[in-house]
Amino acid sequence: EEASIWLKAAIEWAFGDIPKTDVKTIKVNATLPAVKDVRAALAPFGKFEVVKIKVAEAGQTLQDDLDRIHQVRERYPDARIRLDANGNWEIETALKIAKTIYQENIPLEYLEQPVRTIAEMAELKLKLQEFNIKIAADESVRKVSDPLAVAQANAADILVLKVAPLGGINNALHIAKEAGLPVVVSSALETSVGISMGAHLAALLNSEYASGLATAALLTEDVTDSPLIPINGEIPVTRITPNKNALTKLQAPEDRTEWWMERLGLCFRLGALEKS
């Protein structure tokens, strides 16, 4: 069922009725995985104003996360920071790191999905007012039955919208309008074809926040001759045409291709062609 929603987004992008935009480029943030070599990991992103640091990863301690934050501050003193915990913190852990950020005057834009449930998000949001720190909801938007529930519970300051998991640009626009909160458009680690959907949505929403759509820089290879690699902290708003040679080169083995074709058929049967 989840994959059928992604397919629905792709079909809409290829054939659907989507609002047009005259915006040519959008601002994007860099992304730092849980690695030790900060400079090498961020080099593919070139110049950037905002960096999202992945925290609370498996095998990493809170001190590891703080060390990585401090490295970013030392090497990129002008960059604003986002911390993405993917719901892996407990409330007390989130408060502990929030206090450190506040005391050290670290330029934090927000904590992204610091805790797992909407109830925990709501509780933490109240407690973070002491430190003037915002919460952005990601999994609490795209991995729940009602993507508006987190906004209705007043459990987030910002929504992170990912086009494919939400079923397409039009559905994401509807969520943004109904939620009435600031939005950050982000990728789900797609190729540049999928990222181009997100760029179009970001252009339509004209958010004050840089989008998390620079992730083509994390890919070893892409399916196009014109990957959406950030230049000076921006990517173009454009449709991407896959390169046939790249598709052939990157094609999965025969048994895996057969598995994907069967999965594709199942996605169609689950309603990928139905309108929202």
Contacts in CASP RR format, 6 or more apart in sequence:
PFRMAT RR
TARGET T0000
AUTHOR 0000-0000-0000
METHOD contacts of the structure
MODEL  1
EEASIWLKAAIEWAFGDIPKTDVKTIKVNATLPAVKDVRAALAPFGKFEV
VKIKVAEAGQTLQDDLDRIHQVRERYPDARIRLDANGNWEIETALKIAKT
IYQENIPLEYLEQPVRTIAEMAELKLKLQEFNIKIAADESVRKVSDPLAV
AQANAADILVLKVAPLGGINNALHIAKEAGLPVVVSSALETSVGISMGAH
LAALLNSEYASGLATAALLTEDVTDSPLIPINGEIPVTRITPNKNALTKL
QAPEDRTEWWMERLGLCFRLGALEKS
1 270 0 8 1.000
2 165 0 8 1.000
3 263 0 8 1.000
3 267 0 8 1.000
4 266 0 8 1.000
4 267 0 8 1.000
4 268 0 8 1.000
4 270 0 8 1.000
4 271 0 8 1.000
4 272 0 8 1.000
5 164 0 8 1.000
5 165 0 8 1.000
5 166 0 8 1.000
5 167 0 8 1.000
5 272 0 8 1.000
6 164 0 8 1.000
6 165 0 8 1.000
6 167 0 8 1.000
6 188 0 8 1.000
7 264 0 8 1.000
7 267 0 8 1.000
7 268 0 8 1.000
7 272 0 8 1.000
8 167 0 8 1.000
8 168 0 8 1.000
8 271 0 8 1.000
8 272 0 8 1.000
8 273 0 8 1.000
8 274 0 8 1.000
9 163 0 8 1.000
9 164 0 8 1.000
9 165 0 8 1.000
9 166 0 8 1.000
9 167 0 8 1.000
9 168 0 8 1.000
9 169 0 8 1.000
9 197 0 8 1.000
10 164 0 8 1.000
10 194 0 8 1.000
10 197 0 8 1.000
11 272 0 8 1.000
11 273 0 8 1.000
12 18 0 8 1.000
12 167 0 8 1.000
12 168 0 8 1.000
12 169 0 8 1.000
12 170 0 8 1.000
13 163 0 8 1.000
13 168 0 8 1.000
13 169 0 8 1.000
13 194 0 8 1.000
13 196 0 8 1.000
13 197 0 8 1.000
13 200 0 8 1.000
17 170 0 8 1.000
18 169 0 8 1.000
18 170 0 8 1.000
18 200 0 8 1.000
19 169 0 8 1.000
19 173 0 8 1.000
19 204 0 8 1.000
21 200 0 8 1.000
21 203 0 8 1.000
21 204 0 8 1.000
21 237 0 8 1.000
23 203 0 8 1.000
23 204 0 8 1.000
23 206 0 8 1.000
23 237 0 8 1.000
24 236 0 8 1.000
24 237 0 8 1.000
25 234 0 8 1.000
25 235 0 8 1.000
25 236 0 8 1.000
25 237 0 8 1.000
26 199 0 8 1.000
26 202 0 8 1.000
26 203 0 8 1.000
26 210 0 8 1.000
26 211 0 8 1.000
26 213 0 8 1.000
26 234 0 8 1.000
26 235 0 8 1.000
26 237 0 8 1.000
27 49 0 8 1.000
27 50 0 8 1.000
27 210 0 8 1.000
27 211 0 8 1.000
27 233 0 8 1.000
27 234 0 8 1.000
28 48 0 8 1.000
28 210 0 8 1.000
28 211 0 8 1.000
28 212 0 8 1.000
28 213 0 8 1.000
28 214 0 8 1.000
28 230 0 8 1.000
28 233 0 8 1.000
28 234 0 8 1.000
28 235 0 8 1.000
29 48 0 8 1.000
29 49 0 8 1.000
29 50 0 8 1.000
29 51 0 8 1.000
29 52 0 8 1.000
29 82 0 8 1.000
29 210 0 8 1.000
29 211 0 8 1.000
29 212 0 8 1.000
29 214 0 8 1.000
30 42 0 8 1.000
30 45 0 8 1.000
30 46 0 8 1.000
30 48 0 8 1.000
30 50 0 8 1.000
30 51 0 8 1.000
30 52 0 8 1.000
30 79 0 8 1.000
30 214 0 8 1.000
30 217 0 8 1.000
30 230 0 8 1.000
31 45 0 8 1.000
31 51 0 8 1.000
31 52 0 8 1.000
31 54 0 8 1.000
31 212 0 8 1.000
31 214 0 8 1.000
31 215 0 8 1.000
31 218 0 8 1.000
32 38 0 8 1.000
32 41 0 8 1.000
32 42 0 8 1.000
32 51 0 8 1.000
32 52 0 8 1.000
32 53 0 8 1.000
32 54 0 8 1.000
32 68 0 8 1.000
32 72 0 8 1.000
33 41 0 8 1.000
33 54 0 8 1.000
33 57 0 8 1.000
33 218 0 8 1.000
34 54 0 8 1.000
34 55 0 8 1.000
34 57 0 8 1.000
34 60 0 8 1.000
34 64 0 8 1.000
34 65 0 8 1.000
34 68 0 8 1.000
35 41 0 8 1.000
38 68 0 8 1.000
38 71 0 8 1.000
38 72 0 8 1.000
38 75 0 8 1.000
39 75 0 8 1.000
42 48 0 8 1.000
42 51 0 8 1.000
42 76 0 8 1.000
44 217 0 8 1.000
44 218 0 8 1.000
44 229 0 8 1.000
45 51 0 8 1.000
45 214 0 8 1.000
45 217 0 8 1.000
45 230 0 8 1.000
45 233 0 8 1.000
46 230 0 8 1.000
46 231 0 8 1.000
46 232 0 8 1.000
46 233 0 8 1.000
47 232 0 8 1.000
47 233 0 8 1.000
48 76 0 8 1.000
48 79 0 8 1.000
48 214 0 8 1.000
48 230 0 8 1.000
48 233 0 8 1.000
49 78 0 8 1.000
49 79 0 8 1.000
49 80 0 8 1.000
49 210 0 8 1.000
49 233 0 8 1.000
50 79 0 8 1.000
50 80 0 8 1.000
50 81 0 8 1.000
50 82 0 8 1.000
50 109 0 8 1.000
50 209 0 8 1.000
50 210 0 8 1.000
51 72 0 8 1.000
51 76 0 8 1.000
51 79 0 8 1.000
51 80 0 8 1.000
51 81 0 8 1.000
51 82 0 8 1.000
52 81 0 8 1.000
52 82 0 8 1.000
52 83 0 8 1.000
52 84 0 8 1.000
52 112 0 8 1.000
52 212 0 8 1.000
53 65 0 8 1.000
53 68 0 8 1.000
53 69 0 8 1.000
53 72 0 8 1.000
53 81 0 8 1.000
53 82 0 8 1.000
53 83 0 8 1.000
53 84 0 8 1.000
54 84 0 8 1.000
54 86 0 8 1.000
55 65 0 8 1.000
55 68 0 8 1.000
55 83 0 8 1.000
55 84 0 8 1.000
55 85 0 8 1.000
55 89 0 8 1.000
55 97 0 8 1.000
56 65 0 8 1.000
56 85 0 8 1.000
56 86 0 8 1.000
56 87 0 8 1.000
56 88 0 8 1.000
56 89 0 8 1.000
56 93 0 8 1.000
57 88 0 8 1.000
62 93 0 8 1.000
62 96 0 8 1.000
62 97 0 8 1.000
65 83 0 8 1.000
65 97 0 8 1.000
66 97 0 8 1.000
66 100 0 8 1.000
69 81 0 8 1.000
69 83 0 8 1.000
69 101 0 8 1.000
69 106 0 8 1.000
72 79 0 8 1.000
72 81 0 8 1.000
73 81 0 8 1.000
73 106 0 8 1.000
79 107 0 8 1.000
80 107 0 8 1.000
80 108 0 8 1.000
80 109 0 8 1.000
81 106 0 8 1.000
81 107 0 8 1.000
81 108 0 8 1.000
81 109 0 8 1.000
82 108 0 8 1.000
82 109 0 8 1.000
82 110 0 8 1.000
82 111 0 8 1.000
82 112 0 8 1.000
82 136 0 8 1.000
83 97 0 8 1.000
83 108 0 8 1.000
83 110 0 8 1.000
83 111 0 8 1.000
83 112 0 8 1.000
83 114 0 8 1.000
84 112 0 8 1.000
84 113 0 8 1.000
84 138 0 8 1.000
85 94 0 8 1.000
85 111 0 8 1.000
85 112 0 8 1.000
85 113 0 8 1.000
85 114 0 8 1.000
85 115 0 8 1.000
86 112 0 8 1.000
86 113 0 8 1.000
86 138 0 8 1.000
86 139 0 8 1.000
87 113 0 8 1.000
87 114 0 8 1.000
87 115 0 8 1.000
87 116 0 8 1.000
87 139 0 8 1.000
88 116 0 8 1.000
89 97 0 8 1.000
89 114 0 8 1.000
89 115 0 8 1.000
90 115 0 8 1.000
91 115 0 8 1.000
91 120 0 8 1.000
91 123 0 8 1.000
91 124 0 8 1.000
91 127 0 8 1.000
94 111 0 8 1.000
94 114 0 8 1.000
94 115 0 8 1.000
94 124 0 8 1.000
94 128 0 8 1.000
95 124 0 8 1.000
95 127 0 8 1.000
95 128 0 8 1.000
98 111 0 8 1.000
98 128 0 8 1.000
98 131 0 8 1.000
98 133 0 8 1.000
99 131 0 8 1.000
100 106 0 8 1.000
101 108 0 8 1.000
101 131 0 8 1.000
101 133 0 8 1.000
102 131 0 8 1.000
102 132 0 8 1.000
102 133 0 8 1.000
108 133 0 8 1.000
109 134 0 8 1.000
109 209 0 8 1.000
110 133 0 8 1.000
110 134 0 8 1.000
110 135 0 8 1.000
110 136 0 8 1.000
110 157 0 8 1.000
110 158 0 8 1.000
111 128 0 8 1.000
111 133 0 8 1.000
111 134 0 8 1.000
111 135 0 8 1.000
111 136 0 8 1.000
112 135 0 8 1.000
112 136 0 8 1.000
112 138 0 8 1.000
112 160 0 8 1.000
113 121 0 8 1.000
113 136 0 8 1.000
113 137 0 8 1.000
113 138 0 8 1.000
113 139 0 8 1.000
113 140 0 8 1.000
113 160 0 8 1.000
114 121 0 8 1.000
114 124 0 8 1.000
114 135 0 8 1.000
115 121 0 8 1.000
115 124 0 8 1.000
116 139 0 8 1.000
117 140 0 8 1.000
118 140 0 8 1.000
118 144 0 8 1.000
118 149 0 8 1.000
118 150 0 8 1.000
118 153 0 8 1.000
118 155 0 8 1.000
119 153 0 8 1.000
119 155 0 8 1.000
121 135 0 8 1.000
121 137 0 8 1.000
121 140 0 8 1.000
121 150 0 8 1.000
121 153 0 8 1.000
121 155 0 8 1.000
121 156 0 8 1.000
122 153 0 8 1.000
122 154 0 8 1.000
122 155 0 8 1.000
124 135 0 8 1.000
125 135 0 8 1.000
125 154 0 8 1.000
125 155 0 8 1.000
125 156 0 8 1.000
125 157 0 8 1.000
128 134 0 8 1.000
128 135 0 8 1.000
134 157 0 8 1.000
134 158 0 8 1.000
135 155 0 8 1.000
135 156 0 8 1.000
135 157 0 8 1.000
135 158 0 8 1.000
136 156 0 8 1.000
136 157 0 8 1.000
136 158 0 8 1.000
136 159 0 8 1.000
136 160 0 8 1.000
136 184 0 8 1.000
137 150 0 8 1.000
137 151 0 8 1.000
137 155 0 8 1.000
137 156 0 8 1.000
137 158 0 8 1.000
137 159 0 8 1.000
137 160 0 8 1.000
138 160 0 8 1.000
138 162 0 8 1.000
138 186 0 8 1.000
140 149 0 8 1.000
140 150 0 8 1.000
140 155 0 8 1.000
140 156 0 8 1.000
141 147 0 8 1.000
141 150 0 8 1.000
141 159 0 8 1.000
141 160 0 8 1.000
141 161 0 8 1.000
141 166 0 8 1.000
141 175 0 8 1.000
142 161 0 8 1.000
142 162 0 8 1.000
142 165 0 8 1.000
142 166 0 8 1.000
143 165 0 8 1.000
144 150 0 8 1.000
147 166 0 8 1.000
147 175 0 8 1.000
148 175 0 8 1.000
148 178 0 8 1.000
148 179 0 8 1.000
150 156 0 8 1.000
150 159 0 8 1.000
151 159 0 8 1.000
151 178 0 8 1.000
151 179 0 8 1.000
151 180 0 8 1.000
151 181 0 8 1.000
156 181 0 8 1.000
157 181 0 8 1.000
157 182 0 8 1.000
158 181 0 8 1.000
158 182 0 8 1.000
158 183 0 8 1.000
158 184 0 8 1.000
158 209 0 8 1.000
159 175 0 8 1.000
159 176 0 8 1.000
159 179 0 8 1.000
159 181 0 8 1.000
159 182 0 8 1.000
159 183 0 8 1.000
159 184 0 8 1.000
160 183 0 8 1.000
160 184 0 8 1.000
160 185 0 8 1.000
160 186 0 8 1.000
161 172 0 8 1.000
161 175 0 8 1.000
161 176 0 8 1.000
161 183 0 8 1.000
161 184 0 8 1.000
161 185 0 8 1.000
161 186 0 8 1.000
161 201 0 8 1.000
162 185 0 8 1.000
162 186 0 8 1.000
162 187 0 8 1.000
162 188 0 8 1.000
162 198 0 8 1.000
163 169 0 8 1.000
163 172 0 8 1.000
163 185 0 8 1.000
163 194 0 8 1.000
163 197 0 8 1.000
163 198 0 8 1.000
163 201 0 8 1.000
164 188 0 8 1.000
164 190 0 8 1.000
164 194 0 8 1.000
164 197 0 8 1.000
165 188 0 8 1.000
166 172 0 8 1.000
166 175 0 8 1.000
167 276 0 8 1.000
168 197 0 8 1.000
169 197 0 8 1.000
169 198 0 8 1.000
169 200 0 8 1.000
169 201 0 8 1.000
169 204 0 8 1.000
170 276 0 8 1.000
171 276 0 8 1.000
172 185 0 8 1.000
172 201 0 8 1.000
173 201 0 8 1.000
173 204 0 8 1.000
173 205 0 8 1.000
174 276 0 8 1.000
176 183 0 8 1.000
176 205 0 8 1.000
182 207 0 8 1.000
182 208 0 8 1.000
182 209 0 8 1.000
183 205 0 8 1.000
183 207 0 8 1.000
183 209 0 8 1.000
184 207 0 8 1.000
184 209 0 8 1.000
184 210 0 8 1.000
184 211 0 8 1.000
184 212 0 8 1.000
185 198 0 8 1.000
185 199 0 8 1.000
185 201 0 8 1.000
185 202 0 8 1.000
185 205 0 8 1.000
185 207 0 8 1.000
185 211 0 8 1.000
185 212 0 8 1.000
185 213 0 8 1.000
186 211 0 8 1.000
186 212 0 8 1.000
186 213 0 8 1.000
187 194 0 8 1.000
187 195 0 8 1.000
187 198 0 8 1.000
187 212 0 8 1.000
187 213 0 8 1.000
187 215 0 8 1.000
189 215 0 8 1.000
189 218 0 8 1.000
190 197 0 8 1.000
190 215 0 8 1.000
191 216 0 8 1.000
191 219 0 8 1.000
191 222 0 8 1.000
191 223 0 8 1.000
191 224 0 8 1.000
191 227 0 8 1.000
191 240 0 8 1.000
192 216 0 8 1.000
192 222 0 8 1.000
192 223 0 8 1.000
192 224 0 8 1.000
192 226 0 8 1.000
192 227 0 8 1.000
192 228 0 8 1.000
192 240 0 8 1.000
193 223 0 8 1.000
193 224 0 8 1.000
193 240 0 8 1.000
193 242 0 8 1.000
194 240 0 8 1.000
195 213 0 8 1.000
195 215 0 8 1.000
195 216 0 8 1.000
195 228 0 8 1.000
195 235 0 8 1.000
195 240 0 8 1.000
196 228 0 8 1.000
196 237 0 8 1.000
196 238 0 8 1.000
196 239 0 8 1.000
196 240 0 8 1.000
198 211 0 8 1.000
198 213 0 8 1.000
199 211 0 8 1.000
199 213 0 8 1.000
199 228 0 8 1.000
199 235 0 8 1.000
199 236 0 8 1.000
199 237 0 8 1.000
199 238 0 8 1.000
200 237 0 8 1.000
202 211 0 8 1.000
202 213 0 8 1.000
202 237 0 8 1.000
203 237 0 8 1.000
210 233 0 8 1.000
213 228 0 8 1.000
213 235 0 8 1.000
214 228 0 8 1.000
214 229 0 8 1.000
214 230 0 8 1.000
214 233 0 8 1.000
214 235 0 8 1.000
216 222 0 8 1.000
216 227 0 8 1.000
216 228 0 8 1.000
216 229 0 8 1.000
216 235 0 8 1.000
217 229 0 8 1.000
217 230 0 8 1.000
219 227 0 8 1.000
221 246 0 8 1.000
221 249 0 8 1.000
221 250 0 8 1.000
222 246 0 8 1.000
223 242 0 8 1.000
223 243 0 8 1.000
223 246 0 8 1.000
223 247 0 8 1.000
223 250 0 8 1.000
224 240 0 8 1.000
224 241 0 8 1.000
224 242 0 8 1.000
224 243 0 8 1.000
224 246 0 8 1.000
225 243 0 8 1.000
225 246 0 8 1.000
226 240 0 8 1.000
226 241 0 8 1.000
228 235 0 8 1.000
228 236 0 8 1.000
228 240 0 8 1.000
229 235 0 8 1.000
251 257 0 8 1.000
252 260 0 8 1.000
END
